[in-house]
Amino acid sequence: MRNNQSCINAGAGSACPKKLNDAAISATAQIADDALELLRATYERLMHMRTLFCAIKADHRDGRHLHTADLSDLGGFLGDDWGNYIDDQIGHMQKGLDAAEAAQ
């Protein structure tokens, strides 16, 4: 039986299994794209953190320690902020995957 025929046989008010499956696949693909973008952004943040730690090391090496405490505070803030953002994104992606799985 063709997919179109199975949608016709589903009856009025019924969800077409093929359309539901296509929507679940599309949602899963979007989540995969979002995850890759999140990984790219995380890589960029890690490079920023690397630069920050190099600045802390340089400030310490100079022996003046004028900015070490402020730079360390900034590093702590950035780590917490990014961690919270990642945690939030994980939750959104998990909900999307759960919905896509339920639709299949």
Order of alpha helices (4+ residues) and beta strands (2+ residues): alpha-alpha-alpha
